[in-house]
Amino acid sequence: MTDVKHCLNILRRTPPSDVVDNLERLIALRLDLDEELCQRVDTPLELVRITHKGKHTYDKDTKTGKQFILCDYNRDGDSYRSPWSNEYFPSIEDGDECLRPSENLRKLELEANEVFDHYRHAYFEGGVSSVYMWDLDAGFAACFCIQKEAQGDKDLQGFKGSWSSVHVFEVKNQAQKDTYEYRLTSTVLVSMPLQLKGLGDIDLSDSHKFQQTQTLRSFGEQKQSHLEIMGEMLEDLELDLRNTIEGVYFQKTKEIVNGMRVTDAEIKARDKKMADTLKSAAGSKKP
């Protein structure tokens, strides 16, 4: 456990944009810590792009034509489950033994994906969202993911930012009838590297994690009740995360850029546009 803490301390002191590379280096040095580190370290989300046996590449759910997000919560070996078709890509020979939600939970998962897709469009105006659910002994768990990338235009060709948010719910039955404990852990990772002549290299990256727990009594139709409760908790916590990141990083960057003494109006306009573009990666709409 001490060695794991040392590895985590190293990762905390390195740029969040390099977390994937640094994690791979640590695992190469300590293969015995592979599983423990992968469970503890948050990495940016990736969209489905799987090359099977060096030949076929999956870049979407071939049955529905929709993209989905890769993460530990939909992984089984080297295959990943699509929340839209409930199929694994690449397919697994013994498909009946794959990890899948129960029939009732699968219905809830499908509805959650439809609702969360509208949420993503309203708040982020782009990107990809996925919701994965799995059964627990006394309830169920759910993971809501959003991944969005932002690229600069011709004036900011060196800019490419990404936003990854992961919201994991643990919903458990309580002793009292129709009462559930909803435990939410939310993580947001932002990465915004930029390279421009005259400005040098800029790397504005960070990660934040928050937790929230509520014990509530379900109401009405149970499926609707779970979605409404989780949706409200997720929306409130993600808003807090977005405001924290925007206020501390994006707004401060804009203040610094605006305070620079630049005599060339064109350069000043470009620098201001850079700060505005950094801010836009978090989504241009407010609740």
N, C-alpha and C positions, 0 to 999 in steps of 0.2 A: 504493500500500500504506500510506503514511503517513496518508492521509485515512481509510482504513478503520480504522486503529488509533485515530485520534482519535474516530471514531464509537463504537467499542467502549468506549473509556474513558468516554465520556459515558454510555453505557448502564449501565456498571458502577457509576456513581455515582448512579443514579436507582433508585427503588423497583422491585423485580422485578414487582410487580403492575401497573406501568404500562409494562412492556416493549413490549407490542404497540402502544400509542399512540405511544410515543416512537420506536419503530422506523419507524412510518409517517411521522412528522414528519421524521426524518432522510432517509428515502428521497425525500420530497417536495422536500427541499432539494438532494439529490444523487441524481438518477435514475440516473446512471451507476454508482452503487454498489449498486443494487438487488439484483442476483443475489449479489454477494459478501457483503453484510450478511445476507441471508436464509439463506445457507449457514452463517454463523458464529454467528448469534444464536439461542438456544433460546427458544421461546415456548410458553405453555401449550397443551396438546392440546385439540382440539375434537371433539365428536361430529358425525356426519354430519348436516348440514342445508344442503342445496343448493337454491337456487331457480333453475330452468332457464327462461330466456327470460321471466322475470317472471311465470310461470304456475305450473308444477308444482314443488312442494317435496319433496325427498327427505329424510326423517328416519330412514331405515333401508334396508337391503337389501330391495327389494321382492320378490325371489325367495325369500329365506329368512326374512324378517321380523325379522332381527337387526340391531342397531346395530353400527356400526364407527367407528373413529377416523380422523380426517383428519390427514395429515401429508405431508411432502415425499416419503416413501418409497412412497406409493401414489397419487401424483398424476401425471396426464398432461394437461397443459394446464389446463382448467377442470373436468376430471372426476377422480373418485377411484375406485380399485378396491376392491371389497369382498373381504376375505380368505375369506369364506364361500362366495360363488358365483363368484368370480373375474371378475365383471362390473364394468364401469365405470358410474358414475352421475354426471351424465347419460351416456347411451350415446354412444359415438363412432362417427361414420359409417363410417370405415375401421377397424373393430374388429380386423382381422387384424394391423394394424400397431401395436397398442397394446403397451405394456410389460407382459409377463406372465412368470412363472417357467417354466422348462422343465417337462416332464411329471413327471420324477422329483422335482424340487424342489417342484413344486406338491403332490405327495403328502406331502412332509415339512412343507410349510406348513400343510396341513389338519390334520395330526396335532398340530403345534405349537400351533395355535389351540385345539384341544380341550383339550390338557394345560394351556395357559396360562389358559384360562377357569376350570378347576378351581383353579389356583393363585390367581387373582384372588379367587374366592369364599372360599377358605380364609383368605387373609391380609387381605383388604380388606372382605369382607362387603358388597360392592356395587361400583358403578362399571362400567366397560366396558373390555375388553381386546381388542387386535388384534395379530396377528403378520404381518409382511410379509417376503417373501424375494425375492431376485433373484440372477441368475447373475453370476459373475465369471470372468475368464479362467482362473484357477487355483483355483477353488473357488466359494464363494457367500457372500452376506451376508444378514443377518436383522435385523429391527427388532422388538422386543417392546415394546408400549406399554400403559400403564394410565392411565386417567383416572377420577378419582373426585371427586364434589362432596359437601360436607356443609353442611347448613343448620341453623340454630338453631331451637328450638321457640318457643312463645309468649313465654318469658322472654328469649329472645335473637333477636328478630325481625330485628335488623340484621345478623346474622352470616351469611356465605356463604363457605365456604372451598373450595379446590380443590387436588387433588394430581395432578401429572402426572409420570410416570416413563417414560423412554425408554432402552431398552437396545439398543445397536447392536453386532452381532457381525460380524466379518470372519473367515471361515474359509478358510484357504488350504492347499493340498497342499504338503507338504515333500518334500525329495529322498528321504528314507527312506520305504519302502513303508508305506502305511496310517497315516502320521503327518501330523497337521494342526496348524497354528498357529491358536489361537482368541484373537482380540483383541477385548476387550469394552470399550466406552465407555458408561458409565451416567450419566444426568442426571436429577435430580429437581428439580421446581419446585413450591414451595408458596406459595399466596396465601391470606391470611386477613384481609380487611378487616372492620371492625366499627364500627358507629355506634350509640351508646346515649346517651340523655340522662343527664347526671351523670357519664359516663365520658369523653366526648369521642370523637374518632376514633382508632381503633387500626388499624394496618396491619402485620401480622406476616407478612412475605413473605421468601422466600430461594430460592436455587438452588445446587445442589451438583453437581459432576461428578467422577467417578473413572474410572480406566482400569486394566485388568488384562489380562495376556497369559499364555497357557499353551500349551506345545507338548506334545501328547499323542498317543499311539497309539490308533487306533480299535479297538474290540473288538466281537465278535459281529456282529449285523446292523447295517450301517452307519447306517441311518436312526435306529435306536434309540440307537446310540452317540452320534451328534451331539446328539440331544435331551437325553440324560442329562448329557452334559458341559456343554452350554450351560445347562441348567436349574440345575445345581449352582452354576456360576459366577454366574449371574444372582441366584439366591436369596441367596448369601453376600454379594454386593456390595450388593444392595438392602437387606439387613439392616443392613449397616454404614452406608449412607446414612440409613436410617430412624432408627437409634440416634443418629447424629450430629445430625440435625435435632431429634429429640425431646429429647436431652440438652441441647443448647445453647439452643434456643428455647422449646419447650413447658414443660420442667421449670423453666427460669429464670423464665418468665412466671408459672407457678404459685407459685413461691417469693415473687415480688414481691407477687402478689395476696394470698397468705396472710399476708404480713408487714405489710400495710396496717392501720392503726388505724381500724377502722370500728365505730361504736357501734350502728348499726342492724343487727340480726341478719338481716333480710330482704335488705338490700343486700349484706351480706357473703356470704350464701349464693348470691346471684345472681352476684357476682363470681367466686366459686370455681367455679360452674357454667360460667362463660364460659371459664375456664382449662381445665377438663376437656373442654369442647367443642372447643377449639382442638386439644387433644391427640388427640381421637378422629378427626380428619380424616386422620391418617396410618394409620388402620386400627387396630381395637381388639384384634386378635389378634397374638400373638407366635409365632415359630417354635418 
